[in-house]
Amino acid sequence: MAIRLWPQDYERKDHITKAEKSLLRNADRNFKNGHIVVGIDPLGMSSDTVKMGMYISPREGLITYSLYQGKIDFDNASSYKFYVEMVEEKIYNRLLDSKVLIVRSGEYKTLKFPYKHIIMFFDEKVGSVTATSEQMRRLLNYATYSFFRPITSKGNEKTISQLGIFDGIRKPYDSTFNEITSQECCAIFERLAPEYTVVMNETEMIHVPEKKDVAFNMDLRITGKEIEYKTFFLDEYQVAQVNDMGKGHRVILANPGAGKSVLLLSKAFKYASIYKDSNILLTCYNSNLADSYNFKRACANFGDNHNLYIMTFHKLVKKIYEECLHLHCESNIATEEEIKKCIRWVKDGKVSLKFKAIFIDEVQIFDPLYLELSYFLLDKNDPNHVFLMAGDLNQAVKKLSRKGDAPWKRIESVNLDFTGRVRYIEKNYRNSKGIAEYIANMLKLMNKRLSMLDLINSMEYEYNSFKIGDNSTVALKVKTGINRMSIKSEVAAAIKEISTKYNVSYSDIAVLFPYKKHSIVKYYFLYWIEEALKEAGIPYSLITSSEENVNERRRYSQTTGVVLSTIDSSLGLDFKAVIFAGLYPYNFVFGENGTKKEITSWVAIKNMTDEQQTKVQSQMRGIYTACSRARDVLYVLSDITPGTPMEEILKK
């Protein structure tokens, strides 16, 4: 493969140093293949004066490097040696935790390919460097630790062969090494440059090769903790977005599967590693989404970066109460009064917690009050502060305002001008072609109807920007008109069919539904499905709490078997196979005091109150959100009354 630079558009990025840009230019001209990466922080040891990066040469191996600003201190050679050995040891052991990157002999393991760490120096006045013969001798004693400059004293760039960076490999590796594969490259990135990968909560079945004629270090044993999750590279567009360090307030509007959550996490990684003395916040509404973020953070070995806060908004409020104010919230869900108190305390300077960058995911379901508190937690004294909100207005599954006004337009006491600050991401990395076509057509019909009902302003935002990918669909099945009393057996049969016919494991299947139960219409979907799965001996996990047993709820990253979840709890997540069912309550709009109104026609919706109309819109958005969670397999099993608006959305 040709050399790939990370990031490709480095010349326009102010956070990339002059030395790093020089290195990338050199590589672009002289390196023939592989990956060369600047600005990574695999151990949390990068700084303003020492930048870390890596070079993967498919035929030669892996080099990580520390790029020093300024000239070599010849008297400090022993310190350089100690530093190189320490970094090399840490990274080597990090790589050995990957099944993809090791070979074994019985209970012992070693790396598949050559690896070492080096240090480089960039000095604009390199020609003025002088040293005594004794200093040079001391330095050359450690020549195997590759002290070198990518630029010669005459200002000429050195080629990779002249640099000799793969000389003197110190760590053991498979001597029969031939080439680093694309899968192995991805595994290296996942461990050393996690901001450039997408990690799925799906383990890969990897066979570790057995080698007999390789020298193994007897201290390196198979621990059983070696694991491999399905991992993908970000593409060039996404890498550019991660390295966009623009300041101020901005909004990203994106389709499901456009990778907005991935981008926010990657940007949070990037900011936390560059600005180690500043706090960075990534917040969302959904605890399962926050858990998936923390799962990926744990995979990335990013746990030691204490300046990165990943939590739901309500957990943030609780943190402010308990740690900053030494008070207690009434529950895990902050009340409106508690949030307003927080806002007053922040304004009065009683809360010391401030953030340089705040990233908000699924902003469409944030109450404006939540955004107000978040904005006041931003460190406005920092000229490079960032307030970035991302979401999808088509996934507004919570109660909306009239005409679907975006929540960031209704922040009290904060007047933000978003003219020219809204960016659309239209790509779809998640849904296979057939599923994406189904969702796109659903969306067009839905938004056409909502616009006719004057529930959205289609002139203000681009609502129909859903793009269709090329991946082939494994299965798409839409079955309507099911008798509500048969839904239990229909779902159980669908799970078995997906598992056996399409060879999808139970843990890759999710059953999504609008409500756990609706007593008004005597509909107890979650109870019915749990009963059916127990009868069939199918393992399952709840990622939404059961009212009968709150303790049954699992963290998303700890699920086993079929995942059961409400639509709300699945926001931000995706699954290989989705069964969308339990739709009968969508025949109605429910009001206070147990009242209900049937949704019989579009004319009936037109004649509803504003409150009822916004609830209908939220239910339509719920259908779209649930279907968009599916990657390869989507089964829609509907017991909605035939001929109604909701069924029309599912069928047409």
Buried (B, 14 or more C-beta within 10 A) or exposed (E): EEBBBBBBEBEEBEBBBEBBBBBBBBBBEBBEEBBBBBBBBBBBBBEEEEBBBBBBBBEBBBBBBBBBBEBBEBEEBEEBBEBBEEBBEBBBEBBBBBBBBBBBBEEBBBBBBBBBBBBBBBBBEBEEEEEEEEBEEBBEEBEBBBBBBBBEEEEEBBEBEEBEBBEEBBBBBBEEBEEBEEBBBBBBBBBBBBBBBBBBBBEBEBEBEEBEEBEBEEEBEBEEEBEBBEBBBBEBEBBBBBBBBEBEBBBBBBBBBBBBBBBBBBBBBBBBBBBBEBBBBBBBBBBBBBBBBBBBBEBBBBEEBEBBBBBBBBBBBBBBBEEBBEEEBEEEEBEEEBBBBBBEBBEEEEBEBBBBBBBBBBBBBBBBBBBBBBBBBBBEEBEBBBBBBBBBBBBBBBEBBEBBBBBBEBBEEEEBEEEEBBBEBEBBBBBBBBBBBBBBEBBBBBBEBBBEBEBBEBEBBEBBBBBBBEBEBBBBEBBBEBEBEEBBBBBBBBBEBBBEEBEBEBBBBBBBBBBBBBEEBEBBBBBBBBEBBEEEEBEBBBBBBBEEEEEBBBBBBEBEBBBBBBBBBBBBBBBBBBBBBBBBBBBBBBBEEEEBBEBEEEEBBEEBEEEBBBBBBBBBBBBBBBBBBBBBBBBBBBBBBEEBBBBBBBBE
